[in-house]
Amino acid sequence: MSVERIAIAFNACQGVNRKGNNQNNDLFSYANRLYQEDRLSASKLTQISKILVGEDNFNCRDAERAMMHRQRSVAFGYEHDRTQWAQLWGMDELVVGTIGTGTRANAPAFGPISAAILLNNTNNGLPIIHRVCATCLPTHQHIYYKRLTPIPEGLDLLQDLAVWRVQSTGNIWQVDFNMFSTYDDAVAGTNPWMCSGNSYSYSAGFPGDCSPSGARVSYQSTRYRRNVAFFVATTNNPFTAIPSTAVGSYDGVTPGSAFRVAGSSPRVIHITSTAYGPWNQADRMQFVHDDLSGMDNMVIQVRVVDFVGQGRRWATAGLVIRESMDPGARYVGLAVSDSYGALLIGRYTTDSSVSTNHGVVVTGDEDPPIWFRIVKSGDLFRFFTSVDGTEWAQFEEPKVLETMDTTSMVGGLFVGSYSSSYGHMTEAAFDGYTYEAVDFPTAAPTTTTAPTTTTGVVSADIGDVGSYERNRGNATYAANRDVYFVTGGAYTDIGGTADDFHFAYFPVTGNFAIQALIENIVPFTSTEAGIMIRSSLQANASFALGLLHTDYGAYGFVRRADAESVASVGYNSYLGIPTSIWVRLERTSTTNVTYSRSYDGVFWDTYGYETLPFGSNVYAGMAVATRQYRDKATAAFRDWQIEQ
């Protein structure tokens, strides 16, 4: 027996839904059961499925929309006059623009930062906002909200109208706003809406159970309605939508967006999102990105100008380099967060959980405005922050993503809200976004012609190095390689109340900077080599030293503030124990010393500041000491520079 034709006369029935579970009194589930019992063909079930859409409450609505579009070329939505109105945000079919899966290129969704800019620059700060609600009662499908007072700083007006059901300071009915049924009434201030008992119900949400007649009309708020949109009357919208992509599945009732501020210099970009962000094994974020394929060595940077996380502690915004657009792809990034300051974020193995580290911002505050920079050298990634985009400090330890596939690599700006509702629409504003390929200096050859030793290298053993020849140091200069070789005698040290080490030095006056690449320390154990500013050649003199320590890495600095005081160590680093490092000391205002270091001599990490009681005349040079008992140690100082 088979079913050739079905005439529907509804009776109680038993069925099986799409998930294989019993679903009674549901016509699709009944038809599905007949199919499973071989009483209905697959083609018939497919045909029926176009009308009997199943147990999901929204399937019928979606099927209706699809049929109207397919058969009648009719689209559900609201078309506004774009010369007079700008959409602030929309839900479901009332989103204006393309919102297909993935790219939401032109779907406006203003967040708290951009909405405040637009509203405060409209009609002298007294905007008229039009709410359209397709699923509301006819009297409430069009409401015009008119400001009577300027919007106070800190009030997220759009969120207050769309989500909150509280009485907010600065948004009081008949004091700060009125409501109207038409735009003309709103402009003229005629026929304002009234509220039952002259009482606006803030707990009900906008429009407060009010109506054109003053009768109480409930359940017309935006929060639990579908197909709702807000527009603002303006002829001066400074924002232009730019392409952005929703990485991963999108949770928000409102799609995220990206905007460019017209005429801004440098270019300002706003990104909004109600997607969770970097999370677990698969990311969900709004992403403005560029193709970085094939860029093995590069730098990418941006300034986060402003950020509103709506109180969601893991709401984040920042800069990332991703192996691909896949939600589970490997990546590294820097981000601001709502509650945890600046973060290093990354997924270091495909489809693994995201890792977050709260690094140390040496220069300035962790909150916006803050600059982020990521430097990629092959598989090595280094991270920097800055207050001014000029002086950079290393942030957290470098990361290695082995065999990083650059064929589909992308990089750019992201925002995640750690939520999925408009009430937690997160927004960030960025500027100064750039990326470029970088040619790093190539390593010097390990073998070369014999060094040419010249005169003019002034050096001395400082302090009581000992009477044996093995305790004495020396210094030479290889002119054909532009390298100084400084040897420290055995069992010497820089520290305590008096130093003993070998020092190749130059007398310097006033403000200056010195730098060099420290490399080829032999033997590479128990040795410290660095560049030094020293008040005198006495063993107990005050000094500043930036160094590479073979036991502790790019150690930061050692300094003695006053003669005969105990030298102290500071600013230990994340650099591990590199075999070579660029080091730089800069003296300004006679007593101020800035410490910097670099892996490559291109991108510098400013990691410390000191005020030391130097006079105008000091000694600047190269220092080496070793704690080895019987053996001397030698370090090479390449590209030594004194800048004045």
Secondary structure, 3 states (H helix, E strand, C coil): CCCCCCCCCCCCCCCECCCCCECCCCHHHHHHHHHHCCCCCHHHHHHHHCCCCCCCCCHHHHHHHHHHHHHHCCCCCCCCCCCCEEEEEECHHHCCCCCCCCECCCCCECCHHHHHHHHHCCHHHCCEEEEEECCCCHHHCEEEEEECCCCCCCCCHHHHHHCCCCCCCCCCECCCEEEECCHHHHHHCCCCCECHHHCCCHHHCCCCCCECCCCCCCCCCCCCCCCEEEEEECCCCCEEECCCEEECCCCCCCCCEEEEECCCCCCEEEEEECCCECCCCCCEEEEEEEECCCCCEEEEEEEEEEEECCCCCCCEEEEEEECCCCCCCCEEEEEEECCCCEEEEEECCCCCCCEEECCCCCCCCCCCCEEEEEEEECCEEEEEEECCCCCEEECCCCEECCCCCCCCCEEEEEEECCCCCHHHCEEEEEEEEEEEECCCCCCCCCCCCCCCECCCCCEEEECCCCCCHHHCCEEEEECCCCEEEEEECCCCECCCCCCEEEEEEEEEECCEEEEEEEEEEECCCCEEEEEEEECCCCCCCCEEEEEEECCCEEEEEEEECCCCCCCEEECCCCCCCCCCEEEEEEEECCCEEEEEEECCCCCCEEEEEEECCCCCEEEEEEEEEECCCCCCEEEEEEEEEEEC
